[in-house]
Amino acid sequence: MNLIERPIYTERIIPFINKEVIKVLTGQRRVGKSYVLLQLMDHIRHTDSKANIVYINMELDEFVSIKTDAALNAYLKDKFAKDRNNYFFIDEVQEVTGFERSLRSLLAKNVCDIYCTGSNANMLSGELATHLSGRYIAFHIHSLSYEEFRKFHQLNNTFDTVLQYLRYGGMPFLPNIGLQEDLPFEYLRNVYSTILLKDVVARENIRNVSFLENLVIYLANNTGSLFSANNISKYLRSQRVDMSPQITINYLRALSNAFFVHKVVRAEIGGLKIFEIGEKYYFEDIGLRNAIVGFNQRADIHKLLENAVYLHLIQQDYQVFVGKMGHKEVDFVGIRNGIKLYVQICLTLDNDETTAHREFGNLLQIEDNYPKYVVTLNDVSTGISKEGIVHINLIDFLTANQS
């Protein structure tokens, strides 16, 4: 199998090979967690030719009988060698009821180096946190970054390419389908249905699927908008869908647990005080968002631009907030290893002084020396820069490693 490498993830994980912690790869279904596992296995084979690798993919029929930790233990009973290094990889481990007990036992016996993937955040906050606190390390795998998108699809770094990325998103299987017309959206709609049914409805015991689907449409149409559960409930009631704010919150949490959408809270820029009311939601994959409500470049380009910038930041391991300064707002505050950056997003600045003052003005009021960017679709080879604030084109921002 010819695997296109994703070093942004493998290089983070490789230093932990043969360390006595469980390596957990999390992320939305179909973003490529399985292929990162396969690349790690290839790396191990190249560095340890005698390695004994045991691999279980819970989505394959041959493993359908492994439904409980007892069945998993029975399967593994005679799989590990005594005279070689053993490595155990299990894909979509949350499909095994009580899997955490098996992993805890394997770790305690130190019989193998353990790697697993999962498509639900409850795996970290619930099962693993309860039984394996401090004995695992999590790596979040995302859909393709813009640079990975170009690499997978073998495209040049052009404005047309970035528009294709904003249209079709970064699901890694798309190169097998091609980016012709609406073919990708047929595939993406099927992925969406699988995520909704397997990772949200079934996993979270969702009863009102129709309401859940309406909620997803609302999120897609309001990507990057500031709102609350009360506002969503009011809107849905206007559409003759009556649902309480608490149920709305529960369903939003279920969608976030499946890594389908990301909740971004507001924080005071000075001290990063977190505000409990009002947040924004962004999609893990832009193409999935477009498959749900359609791609309207003119109407949606700002939402897609904002979503792309958010994804770029989290793909580079930033913790991201919406910045608040009194009544003013900065689109994103990113924090990584104690270092901040600030990002304001605008479609175009051109020669509009009012727009330029608004976008630069909020950043100019921040009294620190961390990097500050205004990201637009402008060609800014001779662009504006004010008092250390960088006006940067979207393509240049998505191809840069912010520091």
NULUM-124527 format. One line per field, with one value per residue (C-alpha): residue in one letter; residue number from 1; x, y, z. Coordinates in steps of 0.25 Angstrom, whole numbers, plus 5000, padded with zeros to 4 digits. Example, Ala and Ser with C-alpha at 12.3 -4.5 7.8 and 13.67 -1.06 7.14 Angstrom:
BEGIN
resn = [a,s];
resi = [1,2];
X = [5049,5055];
Y = [4982,4996];
Z = [5031,5029];
END
This chain:
BEGIN
resn = [m,n,l,i,e,r,p,i,y,t,e,r,i,i,p,f,i,n,k,e,v,i,k,v,l,t,g,q,r,r,v,g,k,s,y,v,l,l,q,l,m,d,h,i,r,h,t,d,s,k,a,n,i,v,y,i,n,m,e,l,d,e,f,v,s,i,k,t,d,a,a,l,n,a,y,l,k,d,k,f,a,k,d,r,n,n,y,f,f,i,d,e,v,q,e,v,t,g,f,e,r,s,l,r,s,l,l,a,k,n,v,c,d,i,y,c,t,g,s,n,a,n,m,l,s,g,e,l,a,t,h,l,s,g,r,y,i,a,f,h,i,h,s,l,s,y,e,e,f,r,k,f,h,q,l,n,n,t,f,d,t,v,l,q,y,l,r,y,g,g,m,p,f,l,p,n,i,g,l,q,e,d,l,p,f,e,y,l,r,n,v,y,s,t,i,l,l,k,d,v,v,a,r,e,n,i,r,n,v,s,f,l,e,n,l,v,i,y,l,a,n,n,t,g,s,l,f,s,a,n,n,i,s,k,y,l,r,s,q,r,v,d,m,s,p,q,i,t,i,n,y,l,r,a,l,s,n,a,f,f,v,h,k,v,v,r,a,e,i,g,g,l,k,i,f,e,i,g,e,k,y,y,f,e,d,i,g,l,r,n,a,i,v,g,f,n,q,r,a,d,i,h,k,l,l,e,n,a,v,y,l,h,l,i,q,q,d,y,q,v,f,v,g,k,m,g,h,k,e,v,d,f,v,g,i,r,n,g,i,k,l,y,v,q,i,c,l,t,l,d,n,d,e,t,t,a,h,r,e,f,g,n,l,l,q,i,e,d,n,y,p,k,y,v,v,t,l,n,d,v,s,t,g,i,s,k,e,g,i,v,h,i,n,l,i,d,f,l,t,a,n,q,s];
resi = [1,2,3,4,5,6,7,8,9,10,11,12,13,14,15,16,17,18,19,20,21,22,23,24,25,26,27,28,29,30,31,32,33,34,35,36,37,38,39,40,41,42,43,44,45,46,47,48,49,50,51,52,53,54,55,56,57,58,59,60,61,62,63,64,65,66,67,68,69,70,71,72,73,74,75,76,77,78,79,80,81,82,83,84,85,86,87,88,89,90,91,92,93,94,95,96,97,98,99,100,101,102,103,104,105,106,107,108,109,110,111,112,113,114,115,116,117,118,119,120,121,122,123,124,125,126,127,128,129,130,131,132,133,134,135,136,137,138,139,140,141,142,143,144,145,146,147,148,149,150,151,152,153,154,155,156,157,158,159,160,161,162,163,164,165,166,167,168,169,170,171,172,173,174,175,176,177,178,179,180,181,182,183,184,185,186,187,188,189,190,191,192,193,194,195,196,197,198,199,200,201,202,203,204,205,206,207,208,209,210,211,212,213,214,215,216,217,218,219,220,221,222,223,224,225,226,227,228,229,230,231,232,233,234,235,236,237,238,239,240,241,242,243,244,245,246,247,248,249,250,251,252,253,254,255,256,257,258,259,260,261,262,263,264,265,266,267,268,269,270,271,272,273,274,275,276,277,278,279,280,281,282,283,284,285,286,287,288,289,290,291,292,293,294,295,296,297,298,299,300,301,302,303,304,305,306,307,308,309,310,311,312,313,314,315,316,317,318,319,320,321,322,323,324,325,326,327,328,329,330,331,332,333,334,335,336,337,338,339,340,341,342,343,344,345,346,347,348,349,350,351,352,353,354,355,356,357,358,359,360,361,362,363,364,365,366,367,368,369,370,371,372,373,374,375,376,377,378,379,380,381,382,383,384,385,386,387,388,389,390,391,392,393,394,395,396,397,398,399,400,401,402,403];
X = [5000,5005,5003,5005,5012,5007,5019,5012,5006,5016,5028,5020,5017,5030,5038,5028,5030,5034,5031,5022,5010,4998,4998,4984,4980,4967,4959,4947,4944,4951,4961,4972,4975,4976,4987,4995,4995,5000,5011,5015,5015,5024,5034,5035,5037,5049,5055,5052,5052,5048,5037,5024,5012,4998,4988,4972,4963,4950,4943,4947,4938,4949,4949,4933,4933,4942,4931,4936,4949,4948,4947,4959,4967,4964,4968,4981,4985,4995,4998,5010,5024,5034,5047,5043,5038,5023,5014,4999,4991,4975,4967,4954,4956,4943,4935,4940,4932,4941,4954,4960,4961,4969,4978,4981,4985,4994,5001,5002,5009,5018,5016,5014,5015,5001,4994,4980,4970,4956,4946,4939,4944,4937,4948,4958,4949,4942,4948,4963,4963,4956,4965,4978,4980,4994,4997,4993,4997,4987,4990,4978,4978,4971,4966,4977,4983,4984,4998,4994,4982,4992,5001,4990,4984,4997,4993,5001,5000,4990,4978,4969,4975,4972,4958,4957,4961,4950,4940,4944,4951,4962,4957,4968,4960,4956,4968,4963,4950,4955,4951,4941,4928,4919,4926,4933,4920,4913,4925,4925,4910,4912,4923,4914,4903,4912,4918,4904,4898,4910,4918,4906,4893,4897,4909,4901,4887,4881,4866,4862,4870,4862,4865,4880,4880,4873,4884,4895,4889,4888,4903,4906,4899,4904,4919,4927,4915,4914,4902,4896,4888,4876,4878,4878,4866,4858,4862,4858,4845,4843,4844,4834,4844,4842,4854,4859,4873,4878,4875,4881,4894,4894,4893,4904,4913,4910,4914,4927,4930,4930,4940,4930,4930,4939,4933,4942,4939,4942,4953,4957,4970,4977,4975,4968,4956,4947,4932,4922,4911,4913,4923,4926,4926,4935,4935,4946,4945,4940,4936,4926,4920,4918,4912,4902,4897,4904,4915,4912,4925,4919,4910,4919,4934,4936,4931,4940,4952,4950,4948,4961,4969,4963,4967,4981,4983,4978,4986,4998,4994,4989,4979,4969,4960,4951,4958,4949,4953,4941,4931,4942,4946,4958,4955,4965,4975,4984,4993,5004,5015,5011,5013,5001,4997,4985,4978,4968,4960,4955,4951,4958,4965,4967,4968,4956,4962,4950,4951,4966,4964,4954,4963,4976,4970,4966,4980,4987,4980,4986,4998,5008,5018,5013,5010,4998,4992,4981,4978,4970,4969,4976,4989,4998,5012,5012,5002,4999,5007,5004,5013,5017,5003,5005,4995,4996,4989,4981,4990,5003,4996,4992,5006,5014,5018,5013,5023];
Y = [5000,5014,5023,5038,5042,5052,5055,5066,5055,5043,5052,5056,5041,5034,5039,5032,5018,5008,5017,5011,5020,5017,5025,5029,5035,5043,5050,5050,5038,5037,5047,5037,5032,5018,5022,5029,5016,5009,5019,5016,5001,5004,5012,5001,4990,4999,5001,4987,4977,4966,4974,4966,4975,4971,4979,4980,4989,4988,4993,4980,4968,4958,4965,4966,4956,4965,4973,4972,4973,4958,4955,4964,4957,4944,4948,4954,4942,4935,4947,4953,4947,4945,4947,4960,4974,4973,4985,4985,4994,4995,5004,5010,5004,5010,4999,4989,4990,4991,4993,5001,4989,4981,4993,4995,4980,4980,4992,4987,4974,4982,4971,4981,4995,5000,5009,5012,5021,5026,5035,5040,5050,5042,5032,5042,5049,5036,5022,5025,5036,5027,5015,5020,5034,5038,5026,5030,5042,5047,5052,5058,5055,5065,5066,5070,5084,5092,5088,5073,5075,5080,5069,5058,5064,5068,5082,5095,5106,5115,5123,5113,5102,5109,5111,5096,5094,5103,5096,5081,5081,5072,5057,5049,5039,5050,5048,5034,5041,5053,5068,5068,5075,5069,5055,5058,5063,5049,5043,5054,5053,5038,5041,5051,5040,5030,5040,5045,5031,5023,5034,5043,5036,5022,5026,5037,5031,5042,5041,5052,5050,5061,5071,5067,5069,5083,5087,5083,5091,5103,5101,5100,5113,5120,5116,5125,5133,5136,5130,5122,5110,5120,5127,5113,5109,5122,5120,5105,5109,5119,5107,5100,5091,5092,5088,5093,5100,5088,5078,5087,5088,5073,5071,5081,5074,5060,5067,5072,5059,5052,5063,5067,5082,5089,5099,5111,5119,5134,5139,5152,5156,5162,5150,5140,5139,5129,5134,5123,5130,5131,5123,5120,5106,5102,5089,5079,5078,5089,5080,5073,5086,5089,5075,5078,5092,5094,5102,5117,5124,5138,5136,5127,5131,5139,5127,5117,5126,5127,5112,5110,5119,5112,5098,5103,5108,5095,5086,5093,5090,5103,5104,5114,5125,5136,5149,5159,5173,5180,5181,5178,5165,5158,5146,5137,5136,5124,5119,5108,5105,5118,5127,5134,5140,5148,5147,5156,5151,5160,5157,5169,5182,5189,5204,5204,5212,5209,5194,5195,5203,5193,5181,5187,5195,5184,5177,5191,5192,5179,5183,5171,5167,5154,5152,5159,5156,5161,5150,5153,5148,5160,5159,5166,5165,5180,5180,5188,5186,5195,5195,5181,5175,5167,5167,5154,5146,5134,5125,5130,5128,5114,5111,5117,5111,5121,5123];
Z = [5000,4996,5008,5007,5019,5029,5037,5045,5053,5052,5056,5069,5072,5068,5081,5089,5083,5093,5104,5115,5112,5103,5090,5087,5073,5074,5063,5054,5046,5033,5035,5034,5048,5042,5032,5042,5050,5037,5036,5050,5048,5035,5043,5054,5043,5038,5051,5057,5047,5057,5063,5066,5062,5065,5058,5060,5052,5058,5045,5038,5038,5043,5057,5058,5069,5078,5085,5100,5108,5111,5096,5093,5104,5098,5084,5089,5098,5089,5080,5087,5085,5097,5089,5081,5084,5083,5078,5079,5070,5071,5062,5067,5081,5086,5079,5089,5102,5114,5105,5116,5125,5115,5112,5127,5128,5116,5121,5135,5130,5120,5109,5098,5093,5091,5081,5078,5071,5075,5069,5082,5092,5103,5101,5108,5118,5122,5120,5119,5129,5139,5138,5132,5137,5134,5126,5113,5103,5093,5079,5071,5056,5047,5033,5023,5024,5012,5010,5011,5002,4991,4994,4993,4981,4974,4972,4971,4981,4974,4977,4970,4978,4991,4986,4983,4998,5003,4994,4996,5009,5014,5015,5011,5003,4993,4983,4980,4975,4969,4970,4958,4959,4971,4972,4985,4991,4989,4997,5007,5009,5012,5022,5029,5030,5036,5046,5050,5052,5058,5066,5070,5070,5074,5083,5090,5090,5082,5081,5073,5060,5052,5062,5062,5047,5047,5058,5048,5037,5047,5050,5036,5032,5044,5044,5052,5057,5072,5078,5090,5092,5095,5082,5074,5082,5078,5063,5063,5069,5058,5049,5057,5064,5079,5087,5101,5102,5111,5100,5090,5099,5100,5085,5082,5092,5085,5072,5078,5085,5071,5067,5056,5060,5070,5080,5082,5095,5097,5106,5111,5105,5117,5126,5118,5127,5120,5117,5119,5110,5095,5087,5072,5065,5053,5045,5046,5031,5022,5011,5020,5024,5009,5006,5017,5012,4999,4994,4991,4989,4989,5001,5010,5006,5019,5028,5020,5021,5036,5037,5029,5038,5051,5045,5042,5056,5063,5052,5058,5072,5076,5087,5081,5087,5082,5088,5095,5099,5105,5094,5083,5078,5072,5063,5069,5080,5079,5090,5089,5099,5106,5093,5088,5074,5069,5056,5050,5037,5026,5012,5006,5011,4997,5000,5009,5021,5030,5028,5030,5043,5049,5046,5050,5061,5070,5069,5072,5085,5090,5098,5096,5086,5082,5067,5061,5047,5038,5028,5015,5001,4996,4988,4998,4992,4994,5005,5018,5031,5043,5056,5054,5050,5038,5027,5020,5009,5012,5004,5011,5024,5022,5016,5028,5041,5051,5063];
END
